[in-house]
């Protein structure tokens, strides 16, 4: 795995973790429709990671953009994490120990 692939995988792991936090927060507010849509977006990502193709990144980005657009007042900003440059991501997440084990 190249450094770029490892960094991308780390970003996607952080995004998946944030989606679980968002789902928990949405559940406490009984926002079932949004939880349903969130699960639809994220359920395919683990399989994509196991069978990675270059087109997967575009599909993930497109699905996240659609979800964030639909729930712009409440959705977490997953695209900001996905679109961070490598240095910024490492500074925010890896240096803080958030994703060191990834």
C-alpha positions in Angstrom: 0.0 0.0 0.0 1.4 3.4 -1.0 1.5 6.4 1.4 -1.3 8.0 -0.6 -3.5 4.8 -0.4 -2.8 4.5 3.3 -3.7 8.2 3.9 -6.9 7.7 1.9 -7.8 4.6 3.9 -7.1 6.4 7.1 -9.4 9.3 6.0 -12.2 6.8 5.1 -11.8 5.1 8.5 -12.2 8.4 10.3 -15.2 9.2 8.1 -16.8 5.8 9.0 -16.2 6.4 12.7 -17.8 9.9 12.4 -20.8 8.4 10.6 -21.4 6.1 13.6 -21.2 9.1 16.0 -23.7 10.9 13.7 -26.0 7.9 13.7 -26.0 7.8 17.5 -26.7 11.5 17.8 -29.5 11.3 15.2 -31.0 8.3 17.1 -31.2 10.4 20.3 -33.2 12.9 18.3 -35.3 10.2 16.7 -34.3 11.3 13.2 -35.0 7.9 11.6 -35.3 9.0 8.0 -31.8 10.6 8.2 -30.3 7.6 9.9 -31.8 5.4 7.1 -30.2 7.6 4.4 -26.9 7.7 6.4 -26.8 3.9 6.5 -27.5 3.7 2.7 -24.5 5.8 2.0 -22.1 4.0 4.3 -23.1 0.4 4.1 -21.3 -0.1 0.8 -18.0 1.5 1.8 -16.4 -1.5 3.7 -16.9 -3.7 0.6 -15.4 -0.9 -1.6 -12.3 -0.9 0.7 -11.9 -4.6 0.4 -12.2 -4.5 -3.4 -10.8 -1.1 -4.2 -11.1 0.4 -7.6 -10.1 4.0 -8.6 -13.8 4.7 -9.4 -14.8 4.0 -5.8 -13.4 7.3 -4.6 -15.6 9.2 -7.0 -18.7 7.2 -6.0 -18.0 7.8 -2.3 -17.5 11.5 -2.9 -20.7 11.7 -5.0 -22.8 9.8 -2.3 -21.4 12.0 0.5 -22.2 15.2 -1.5 -25.7 14.0 -2.1 -26.3 13.2 1.6 -24.7 16.4 2.9 -26.8 18.4 0.4 -30.0 16.7 1.5 -29.3 17.3 5.2 -27.2 20.4 5.0 -28.3 21.7 8.4 -27.6 18.5 10.3 -25.2 16.3 8.4 -21.5 16.1 9.4 -19.1 17.4 6.8 -17.5 14.2 5.6 -16.3 15.8 2.4 -14.1 18.2 4.3 -12.3 15.2 5.7 -12.1 13.4 2.4 -10.9 16.4 0.6 -8.2 17.5 3.1 -4.7 17.5 1.8 -2.4 14.8 3.3 -0.6 17.3 5.6 -3.7 18.8 7.0 -5.3 15.4 7.7 -2.2 14.2 9.5 -1.9 17.3 11.5 -5.6 17.2 12.7 -6.2 13.5 13.0 -3.0 11.5 13.1 -1.0 13.9 15.3 -3.9 13.9 17.8 -3.8 10.2 18.0 -7.2 9.8 16.5 -6.2 7.5 13.7 -2.7 6.3 14.7 -3.7 2.7 14.8 -5.1 2.7 11.2 
